[in-house]
Amino acid sequence: MARSTPDFPDFPDLPKMPKMPGAVDRRRVALAVAGVVAAIVFVVFAFSGFGVASMDPGQVGVVRNGGPLDDKDIRQILQPAQSLTWTGWLSSEPHAYPSASVQRFYTVTSDREAGDRSGVDVVQVPTRDGVQVGIEATLFFNFVGESNEQLLRRFDTVFGTRTFPVRERPGERLSPWEGDDGFAAMLDTVLRPVIDNDLRQEVGQFRCAQLVSSCALVAQGQRAGAGTPSEEDSNANLQEIQEKINVSLAEDIQRTLGAAYFPNIRFNLSRVTLPTNVQTAIDQAQSAFADVSKSRARVRQAEFQNQANRLLAKTYQQSPELAQIEAIKSIPEGAEVIFNVGGQSGPGLNVGRR
């Protein structure tokens, strides 16, 4: 026999229990946490350059680790013109150096007004006889770049982690990978002393007159032409200095910096300049010698003229008719002259020119 289900009375809906004070809305908490995580991820990507980098043609890049838990060792080398490449999370911005194929130059000048620019060296060195001469030259070279990655890594470790003063902007310092200004600031600091020392040694072996022939005009009161070196001798001496520096400079730079970071060094010596006071004295001496030469020329001219006059007078004595002809030629236009021909007392010869 089937059992019947007892009927229960209907109960009204119970009211919802109010939230207790301090209760946490899990959905809102989850959204907040997700927002914070998204913000952190955005900041990481923004400041890490999304972990990718590329290089311009003519530049080579050195990438170092940059994460908070990473060491700061070099991670990789980016080749010139390399396309967008993964460089790792939080890696440093690539240190961009000139590639090995780019020829660089460093200017050596005697112009002091140009000495406040990076990449320009104002050089004045003494000669053997104590004259402070200026040097005009250009140093051409390459940077090791991608041609030797081991040396490139060493350079970035030794010099790339330092900053160097920018000459034209006092108080500012740059790393050598911070553009042309940074690389030039590094050259001013590490190359300039070596160049100056080599020039001082080589130029100091010659007297001023052996480098600039006109310097002999004021040296020990010499006169022009009295044992003055020729311009050809001066050029030969400058060529000798250039050749010696081309040999010594590369060796001295490598020894000073500890490695051959700058191959293909070539030093081109243009000219040697004199101090303002010496050049002024030379100009005055040359002007005086020019005046003397003019006076000598006038004396010689007078001597020749005197000889010509004596010869002409003798000719006229031997031929009075020739003298009369020359006298007639010299009559001014519109004038009439009476010549007493042959010294006779009779009427003379009336001659005139219209």
Sine and cosine of phi, psi and omega as CSV:
sin_phi,cos_phi,sin_psi,cos_psi,sin_omega,cos_omega
0.00,0.00,0.78,-0.62,-0.08,-1.00
-0.95,0.31,0.61,-0.79,0.01,-1.00
-1.00,0.00,0.63,-0.78,0.01,-1.00
-0.99,-0.13,0.54,-0.84,0.00,-1.00
-0.99,0.11,0.76,-0.65,-0.03,-1.00
-0.94,0.34,0.56,-0.83,0.04,-1.00
-0.99,0.14,0.76,-0.65,0.04,-1.00
-0.95,-0.30,0.53,-0.85,0.00,-1.00
-0.96,0.29,0.51,-0.86,0.04,-1.00
-0.96,0.28,0.74,-0.67,0.03,-1.00
-0.97,-0.25,0.59,-0.81,0.04,-1.00
-0.94,0.33,0.40,-0.92,0.02,-1.00
-0.90,0.44,0.72,-0.70,0.01,-1.00
-0.98,0.19,0.61,-0.79,0.04,-1.00
-0.93,0.36,0.54,-0.84,0.01,-1.00
-0.94,0.35,0.59,-0.81,0.00,-1.00
-0.96,0.28,0.75,-0.66,0.06,-1.00
-0.92,0.40,0.49,-0.87,0.00,-1.00
-0.93,0.36,0.65,-0.76,0.03,-1.00
-0.95,0.32,0.57,-0.82,0.06,-1.00
-0.84,0.54,0.71,-0.71,0.00,-1.00
1.00,0.05,-0.01,1.00,0.01,-1.00
-0.92,0.40,0.58,-0.82,-0.09,-1.00
-0.98,-0.20,0.74,-0.67,0.10,-0.99
-1.00,0.05,0.96,-0.27,-0.11,-0.99
-0.89,0.46,-0.55,0.84,-0.03,-1.00
-0.92,0.40,-0.69,0.73,0.02,-1.00
-0.92,0.39,-0.60,0.80,0.04,-1.00
-0.89,0.45,-0.67,0.74,0.01,-1.00
-0.89,0.45,-0.66,0.75,0.02,-1.00
-0.90,0.43,-0.64,0.77,0.00,-1.00
-0.91,0.42,-0.70,0.71,0.03,-1.00
-0.88,0.47,-0.68,0.74,0.02,-1.00
-0.89,0.45,-0.60,0.80,0.03,-1.00
-0.91,0.42,-0.67,0.74,0.01,-1.00
-0.90,0.44,-0.70,0.71,0.01,-1.00
-0.88,0.48,-0.67,0.74,0.02,-1.00
-0.89,0.46,-0.64,0.77,0.02,-1.00
-0.91,0.42,-0.68,0.74,0.02,-1.00
-0.89,0.46,-0.69,0.72,0.02,-1.00
-0.88,0.47,-0.66,0.75,0.01,-1.00
-0.89,0.46,-0.70,0.71,0.01,-1.00
-0.89,0.46,-0.66,0.75,0.00,-1.00
-0.87,0.50,-0.73,0.68,0.00,-1.00
-0.91,0.41,-0.64,0.77,-0.06,-1.00
-0.90,0.44,-0.69,0.72,-0.09,-1.00
-1.00,0.03,-0.18,0.98,0.04,-1.00
-0.99,-0.17,0.08,1.00,-0.01,-1.00
0.89,0.45,0.47,0.88,-0.01,-1.00
0.85,0.52,0.30,0.96,0.09,-1.00
0.94,0.33,0.33,0.94,0.01,-1.00
-0.74,-0.68,0.40,-0.92,0.03,-1.00
-0.38,-0.92,0.36,-0.93,0.08,-1.00
-0.69,-0.72,0.25,-0.97,-0.03,-1.00
-0.84,-0.54,0.57,-0.82,0.08,-1.00
-0.98,0.20,0.40,-0.92,0.12,-0.99
-0.88,0.48,0.61,-0.79,-0.01,-1.00
1.00,0.08,0.09,1.00,0.02,-1.00
-0.73,-0.69,0.53,-0.85,0.09,-1.00
-0.83,-0.55,0.64,-0.77,-0.11,-0.99
-0.91,-0.41,0.62,-0.78,0.09,-1.00
-0.91,-0.41,0.86,-0.51,-0.05,-1.00
-0.96,-0.30,0.77,-0.64,0.05,-1.00
-0.92,-0.38,0.46,-0.89,0.09,-1.00
-0.89,0.46,0.56,-0.83,-0.05,-1.00
-0.67,-0.74,0.08,1.00,-0.01,-1.00
-0.94,0.35,0.41,-0.91,-0.03,-1.00
-0.89,0.45,-0.44,0.90,0.00,-1.00
-0.97,-0.25,0.00,1.00,-0.02,-1.00
-1.00,-0.02,0.36,-0.93,0.20,-0.98
-0.98,0.21,0.09,-1.00,-0.05,-1.00
-0.96,-0.26,0.47,0.88,0.02,-1.00
-0.94,0.33,0.26,-0.96,0.03,-1.00
-0.95,0.30,0.78,-0.63,-0.05,-1.00
-1.00,0.00,-0.71,0.70,-0.07,-1.00
-0.28,-0.96,0.24,-0.97,0.05,-1.00
-0.91,-0.40,0.78,-0.63,0.06,-1.00
-0.99,-0.15,0.81,-0.59,-0.06,-1.00
-0.98,0.21,0.35,-0.94,0.04,-1.00
-0.84,0.55,0.66,-0.75,0.01,-1.00
0.89,0.47,0.36,0.93,0.01,-1.00
-0.94,0.34,0.67,-0.74,-0.02,-1.00
-0.97,0.26,0.01,-1.00,-0.05,-1.00
-0.82,0.58,0.84,-0.55,-0.13,-0.99
-0.73,-0.68,0.62,-0.78,0.04,-1.00
-0.94,0.34,0.79,-0.61,-0.03,-1.00
-0.88,-0.48,0.13,0.99,0.07,-1.00
1.00,-0.07,0.37,-0.93,0.01,-1.00
-0.92,0.39,0.72,-0.69,0.13,-0.99
0.85,0.52,0.39,0.92,0.05,-1.00
-0.94,0.34,0.38,-0.93,0.00,-1.00
-0.95,0.33,0.34,-0.94,0.12,-0.99
-0.91,0.42,0.67,-0.74,-0.05,-1.00
-0.84,0.55,0.69,-0.72,0.12,-0.99
-0.99,0.14,0.95,-0.31,-0.12,-0.99
-1.00,-0.01,0.87,-0.49,0.05,-1.00
-0.88,-0.47,0.33,-0.94,0.08,-1.00
-0.89,0.47,0.63,-0.78,0.05,-1.00
-0.96,0.27,0.22,-0.97,-0.07,-1.00
-0.92,0.39,-0.34,0.94,-0.06,-1.00
-1.00,0.05,-0.16,0.99,-0.06,-1.00
-1.00,-0.01,0.84,-0.55,0.04,-1.00
-0.99,0.10,0.78,-0.63,0.04,-1.00
-0.96,-0.28,0.28,-0.96,0.06,-1.00
-0.57,-0.82,0.43,-0.90,0.01,-1.00
-0.74,-0.67,0.80,-0.60,-0.13,-0.99
-1.00,-0.04,0.73,-0.69,0.11,-0.99
-0.91,-0.41,0.82,-0.58,-0.08,-1.00
-0.62,-0.78,0.31,-0.95,0.09,-1.00
-0.98,-0.19,0.00,1.00,-0.03,-1.00
-0.99,0.15,0.94,-0.34,-0.04,-1.00
-0.92,0.40,-0.45,0.90,0.01,-1.00
-0.93,0.37,-0.35,0.94,0.03,-1.00
-1.00,-0.02,-0.01,1.00,-0.10,-0.99
-0.98,0.22,-0.12,0.99,0.00,-1.00
-1.00,-0.09,0.22,0.97,0.03,-1.00
-0.95,-0.30,0.62,-0.78,0.06,-1.00
-0.92,0.39,0.56,-0.83,0.00,-1.00
0.98,0.17,0.17,0.99,0.02,-1.00
-0.78,-0.62,0.79,-0.61,-0.04,-1.00
-0.91,-0.42,0.87,-0.50,0.07,-1.00
-1.00,0.03,0.90,-0.44,-0.10,-0.99
-0.86,-0.51,0.82,-0.58,0.15,-0.99
-0.70,-0.71,0.87,-0.50,-0.08,-1.00
-0.78,-0.63,0.44,-0.90,-0.02,-1.00
-1.00,0.10,0.56,-0.83,0.13,-0.99
-1.00,0.09,0.02,-1.00,-0.04,-1.00
-0.90,0.45,-0.50,0.86,0.03,-1.00
-0.99,-0.12,0.28,0.96,0.20,-0.98
1.00,0.03,0.18,0.98,0.04,-1.00
-1.00,0.06,0.80,-0.60,-0.02,-1.00
-0.99,0.13,0.98,-0.21,-0.07,-1.00
-0.97,-0.22,0.45,-0.89,0.06,-1.00
-0.99,-0.14,0.43,-0.90,-0.05,-1.00
-0.88,-0.47,0.74,-0.67,0.12,-0.99
-0.91,-0.42,0.90,-0.43,-0.07,-1.00
-0.36,-0.93,0.18,-0.98,0.06,-1.00
-0.69,-0.73,0.72,-0.69,0.05,-1.00
-0.97,-0.25,0.87,-0.50,0.05,-1.00
-0.97,-0.23,0.61,-0.79,-0.01,-1.00
-0.26,-0.97,0.18,-0.98,0.14,-0.99
-0.88,-0.47,0.31,-0.95,0.13,-0.99
-0.98,-0.19,0.51,-0.86,-0.11,-0.99
-0.86,0.51,-0.64,0.77,0.09,-1.00
0.77,0.64,-0.68,-0.74,-0.07,-1.00
-0.98,0.18,-0.07,1.00,-0.03,-1.00
-0.93,0.36,-0.41,0.91,0.03,-1.00
-0.55,-0.84,1.00,-0.06,-0.10,-1.00
-0.91,0.42,-0.49,0.87,0.03,-1.00
-0.90,0.43,-0.71,0.70,0.04,-1.00
-0.93,0.38,-0.59,0.81,0.03,-1.00
-0.89,0.46,-0.69,0.72,0.04,-1.00
-0.89,0.46,-0.65,0.76,0.00,-1.00
-0.91,0.41,-0.65,0.76,0.03,-1.00
-0.89,0.46,-0.69,0.72,-0.02,-1.00
-0.90,0.43,-0.54,0.84,0.02,-1.00
-0.96,0.27,-0.65,0.76,-0.08,-1.00
-0.99,0.15,-0.71,0.70,-0.11,-0.99
-0.94,-0.34,-0.49,0.87,-0.05,-1.00
-0.94,0.34,-0.30,0.95,0.03,-1.00
-1.00,-0.04,0.07,1.00,0.00,-1.00
-0.93,-0.37,0.25,-0.97,0.12,-0.99
-0.87,-0.50,0.45,-0.89,-0.08,-1.00
-0.76,-0.66,0.56,-0.83,-0.05,-1.00
-0.93,0.37,0.66,-0.75,0.06,-1.00
-1.00,-0.02,0.88,-0.47,-0.18,-0.98
-0.89,0.46,-0.65,0.76,-0.09,-1.00
-0.99,0.13,-0.11,0.99,0.04,-1.00
-0.76,-0.65,1.00,0.09,-0.05,-1.00
-0.83,0.56,0.68,-0.73,0.00,-1.00
1.00,-0.06,-0.30,0.96,0.00,-1.00
-1.00,-0.07,0.64,-0.77,0.02,-1.00
-0.77,-0.64,0.62,-0.79,-0.03,-1.00
-0.71,-0.70,0.45,-0.90,0.14,-0.99
-0.99,0.12,0.40,-0.92,-0.06,-1.00
-0.91,0.41,-0.28,0.96,0.02,-1.00
-1.00,-0.07,0.08,1.00,0.01,-1.00
-1.00,-0.06,0.92,0.39,0.09,-1.00
0.97,0.23,-0.06,-1.00,-0.01,-1.00
-0.89,0.45,-0.59,0.81,0.00,-1.00
-0.90,0.44,-0.65,0.76,0.02,-1.00
-0.92,0.40,-0.67,0.74,0.01,-1.00
-0.91,0.41,-0.64,0.77,0.03,-1.00
-0.92,0.40,-0.60,0.80,0.04,-1.00
-0.89,0.45,-0.61,0.79,0.06,-1.00
-0.91,0.42,-0.67,0.74,0.02,-1.00
-0.89,0.46,-0.65,0.76,0.02,-1.00
-0.86,0.52,-0.58,0.82,-0.09,-1.00
-0.99,0.11,-0.67,0.74,-0.15,-0.99
-0.99,-0.16,-0.48,0.88,-0.05,-1.00
-1.00,-0.09,-0.60,0.80,-0.12,-0.99
-0.82,0.57,-0.73,0.68,0.00,-1.00
-0.88,0.48,-0.58,0.82,-0.01,-1.00
-0.93,0.37,-0.68,0.73,0.02,-1.00
-0.88,0.47,-0.73,0.68,-0.02,-1.00
-0.87,0.50,-0.66,0.75,-0.03,-1.00
-0.91,0.41,-0.68,0.73,0.00,-1.00
-0.90,0.43,-0.66,0.75,0.02,-1.00
-0.91,0.41,-0.63,0.78,0.00,-1.00
-0.89,0.45,-0.65,0.76,-0.01,-1.00
-0.93,0.37,-0.70,0.71,-0.09,-1.00
-0.97,0.23,-0.70,0.72,-0.02,-1.00
-0.92,0.38,-0.54,0.84,-0.03,-1.00
-0.92,0.40,-0.12,0.99,0.03,-1.00
-1.00,0.04,-0.10,0.99,-0.06,-1.00
-0.86,-0.50,0.50,-0.87,0.15,-0.99
-0.98,0.19,0.35,-0.94,-0.04,-1.00
-0.83,0.55,-0.70,0.71,-0.05,-1.00
-0.91,0.41,-0.36,0.93,0.03,-1.00
-0.98,0.19,-0.27,0.96,0.01,-1.00
-0.97,-0.24,-0.60,0.80,0.06,-1.00
-0.76,-0.65,0.95,-0.32,-0.15,-0.99
-0.86,0.51,-0.56,0.83,-0.03,-1.00
-0.93,0.36,-0.24,0.97,0.01,-1.00
-0.89,0.45,-0.39,0.92,0.00,-1.00
-0.93,0.37,-0.31,0.95,-0.02,-1.00
-0.91,0.41,-0.47,0.89,-0.03,-1.00
-0.92,-0.39,-0.06,1.00,-0.01,-1.00
-0.99,0.13,0.89,-0.46,0.06,-1.00
0.83,0.55,0.53,0.85,0.09,-1.00
0.89,0.45,0.47,0.88,0.00,-1.00
-0.94,0.35,0.43,-0.90,0.09,-1.00
-0.99,-0.17,0.41,-0.91,0.03,-1.00
-0.86,0.51,0.73,-0.68,0.04,-1.00
1.00,0.03,-0.11,0.99,-0.02,-1.00
-1.00,-0.09,0.99,0.11,0.01,-1.00
0.95,0.32,0.39,0.92,-0.02,-1.00
-0.98,0.21,0.78,-0.63,0.05,-1.00
-0.88,0.48,0.56,-0.83,0.00,-1.00
-0.99,0.16,0.26,-0.97,0.04,-1.00
-0.90,0.43,-0.54,0.84,0.04,-1.00
-0.90,0.44,-0.64,0.77,0.04,-1.00
-0.89,0.45,-0.66,0.75,0.01,-1.00
-0.89,0.46,-0.71,0.70,0.01,-1.00
-0.89,0.46,-0.62,0.78,0.03,-1.00
-0.90,0.43,-0.62,0.78,0.03,-1.00
-0.93,0.38,-0.63,0.77,0.05,-1.00
-0.90,0.44,-0.63,0.78,0.05,-1.00
-0.90,0.44,-0.62,0.78,0.03,-1.00
-0.90,0.44,-0.68,0.73,0.04,-1.00
-0.88,0.48,-0.69,0.72,-0.01,-1.00
-0.87,0.49,-0.70,0.71,-0.02,-1.00
-0.91,0.42,-0.66,0.75,0.01,-1.00
-0.91,0.42,-0.65,0.76,0.00,-1.00
-0.93,0.38,-0.59,0.81,0.04,-1.00
-0.88,0.48,-0.48,0.88,0.04,-1.00
-0.99,0.12,-0.72,0.69,-0.12,-0.99
-0.98,0.19,-0.54,0.84,-0.14,-0.99
-0.91,0.42,-0.71,0.71,0.00,-1.00
-0.87,0.49,-0.67,0.75,0.00,-1.00
-0.92,0.39,-0.67,0.74,-0.04,-1.00
-0.93,0.37,-0.62,0.78,0.03,-1.00
-0.91,0.41,-0.69,0.72,0.01,-1.00
-0.90,0.44,-0.66,0.75,0.00,-1.00
-0.92,0.38,-0.63,0.78,-0.03,-1.00
-0.94,0.33,-0.67,0.74,-0.06,-1.00
-1.00,0.06,-0.28,0.96,0.06,-1.00
1.00,-0.08,-0.11,0.99,0.01,-1.00
-0.25,-0.97,0.25,-0.97,-0.03,-1.00
-1.00,0.05,0.94,0.33,0.00,-1.00
-0.97,0.24,-0.35,0.94,-0.09,-1.00
-0.83,-0.56,1.00,0.03,0.02,-1.00
-0.99,0.16,0.13,-0.99,0.09,-1.00
0.84,0.53,0.69,0.72,0.02,-1.00
-0.97,0.25,0.76,-0.64,0.03,-1.00
-0.65,-0.76,0.84,-0.54,-0.04,-1.00
-0.97,-0.25,0.84,-0.54,-0.01,-1.00
-0.92,-0.40,0.96,-0.29,-0.01,-1.00
-1.00,0.04,0.89,-0.46,-0.06,-1.00
-1.00,0.07,-0.81,0.59,-0.04,-1.00
-0.25,-0.97,0.21,-0.98,0.07,-1.00
-0.91,-0.41,0.75,-0.66,0.00,-1.00
-0.95,-0.32,0.43,-0.90,-0.04,-1.00
-0.98,-0.22,0.42,-0.91,0.08,-1.00
-0.87,0.49,0.40,-0.92,-0.06,-1.00
-0.85,0.53,-0.69,0.73,-0.04,-1.00
-0.92,0.40,-0.60,0.80,0.02,-1.00
-0.94,0.34,-0.68,0.73,0.01,-1.00
-0.90,0.44,-0.61,0.79,0.05,-1.00
-0.90,0.44,-0.69,0.73,0.03,-1.00
-0.89,0.45,-0.63,0.78,0.03,-1.00
-0.91,0.42,-0.69,0.72,0.02,-1.00
-0.87,0.48,-0.66,0.75,0.02,-1.00
-0.92,0.40,-0.66,0.75,0.02,-1.00
-0.90,0.44,-0.68,0.73,0.02,-1.00
-0.90,0.44,-0.62,0.79,0.04,-1.00
-0.90,0.43,-0.67,0.74,0.02,-1.00
-0.90,0.44,-0.69,0.73,0.02,-1.00
-0.90,0.43,-0.55,0.84,0.05,-1.00
-0.91,0.41,-0.65,0.76,0.04,-1.00
-0.90,0.44,-0.67,0.74,0.03,-1.00
-0.88,0.48,-0.67,0.74,0.00,-1.00
-0.90,0.44,-0.63,0.77,0.03,-1.00
-0.90,0.44,-0.68,0.73,0.01,-1.00
-0.89,0.46,-0.69,0.73,0.03,-1.00
-0.88,0.48,-0.63,0.78,0.00,-1.00
-0.91,0.42,-0.65,0.76,0.02,-1.00
-0.91,0.41,-0.62,0.78,0.05,-1.00
-0.88,0.47,-0.71,0.70,0.01,-1.00
-0.89,0.46,-0.63,0.78,0.01,-1.00
-0.90,0.43,-0.67,0.75,0.02,-1.00
-0.90,0.44,-0.63,0.78,0.02,-1.00
-0.89,0.46,-0.71,0.70,0.02,-1.00
-0.90,0.43,-0.62,0.78,0.01,-1.00
-0.91,0.41,-0.64,0.77,0.02,-1.00
-0.90,0.44,-0.68,0.73,0.04,-1.00
-0.89,0.46,-0.63,0.77,0.01,-1.00
-0.91,0.42,-0.65,0.76,0.00,-1.00
-0.90,0.43,-0.68,0.73,0.02,-1.00
-0.89,0.46,-0.66,0.75,0.02,-1.00
-0.90,0.43,-0.63,0.78,0.00,-1.00
-0.92,0.38,-0.66,0.75,0.02,-1.00
-0.88,0.48,-0.66,0.75,0.03,-1.00
-0.90,0.44,-0.61,0.79,0.02,-1.00
-0.91,0.40,-0.66,0.75,0.00,-1.00
-0.91,0.41,-0.59,0.81,0.04,-1.00
-0.90,0.44,-0.62,0.78,-0.02,-1.00
-0.98,0.22,-0.37,0.93,-0.03,-1.00
-0.63,-0.77,1.00,0.07,0.01,-1.00
-0.86,0.51,-0.56,0.83,0.01,-1.00
-0.87,0.50,-0.65,0.76,0.04,-1.00
-0.89,0.46,-0.60,0.80,0.02,-1.00
-0.91,0.42,-0.65,0.76,0.02,-1.00
-0.92,0.40,-0.62,0.78,0.04,-1.00
-0.89,0.46,-0.70,0.72,0.00,-1.00
-0.91,0.41,-0.57,0.82,0.04,-1.00
-0.92,0.39,-0.66,0.75,0.04,-1.00
-0.88,0.48,-0.65,0.76,0.01,-1.00
-0.88,0.48,-0.47,0.88,-0.07,-1.00
-1.00,0.00,0.01,1.00,0.02,-1.00
-0.92,0.39,0.76,-0.65,0.03,-1.00
-0.92,0.39,0.40,-0.92,0.03,-1.00
-0.91,0.40,0.64,-0.77,0.01,-1.00
0.99,0.13,0.04,1.00,-0.03,-1.00
-0.97,-0.25,0.45,-0.89,0.08,-1.00
-0.84,-0.54,0.72,-0.69,-0.06,-1.00
-0.75,-0.66,0.68,-0.73,0.04,-1.00
-0.97,-0.23,0.87,-0.49,0.03,-1.00
-0.99,-0.15,0.72,-0.69,0.12,-0.99
-1.00,-0.05,0.99,-0.11,-0.14,-0.99
-0.98,0.22,0.78,-0.63,0.08,-1.00
0.96,0.28,0.14,0.99,0.04,-1.00
0.96,0.28,0.28,0.96,-0.01,-1.00
-0.98,0.22,0.38,-0.93,-0.04,-1.00
-1.00,0.05,-0.10,0.99,-0.01,-1.00
-0.97,0.26,-0.07,-1.00,0.01,-1.00
-0.85,0.53,0.60,-0.80,-0.02,-1.00
-1.00,0.05,-0.02,-1.00,0.02,-1.00
-1.00,-0.02,0.86,-0.50,-0.01,-1.00
-1.00,0.01,0.91,-0.42,-0.06,-1.00
-0.83,-0.57,0.72,-0.69,0.03,-1.00
-0.59,-0.81,0.31,-0.95,0.02,-1.00
-0.80,-0.60,0.75,-0.66,0.03,-1.00
-0.97,-0.25,0.00,0.00,0.00,0.00
